[in-house]
Amino acid sequence: MSDEEFNNMNQKRAKTQEDFLSGVWSERVLVVTQDYEIKGYVFMPKTGKKNRVLSDILNGIKRFVAIKDCEIRHRLIPERKTEYHNFLQLNLNSIILLRPLSDEEN
């Protein structure tokens, strides 16, 4: 592969990533369940010119929410070590509270 072909391939890859990222909205949230407090990011596609709101997650037809870069704290055993995960899927039926986190809470 020539340098020019390699550069063209990298430019196409960067454009694809840029298109993907520009079509996605993310929000850092706090999710409370009976047993856990979870802080992480939810990602949703942009719809037209308006971003979807967090309530769309709870009212949608999907029964799970994907959360990235998670910090999981055990509510019932506070002395237990906080867990960190790159990804988790959470059943909507287990959510007691879902709210955005402010910059001070991050």
Buried (B, 14 or more C-beta within 10 A) or exposed (E): EEEEEEEEEEEEEEEEEEEEEEEEBBBBBBBBBEEBBBBBBBEBEEEEEEBBEBEEBEEEEEEEBBBBEBBBBBEEEEEEEEEEEEEBEBEBEEBEEBEEBEEEEE
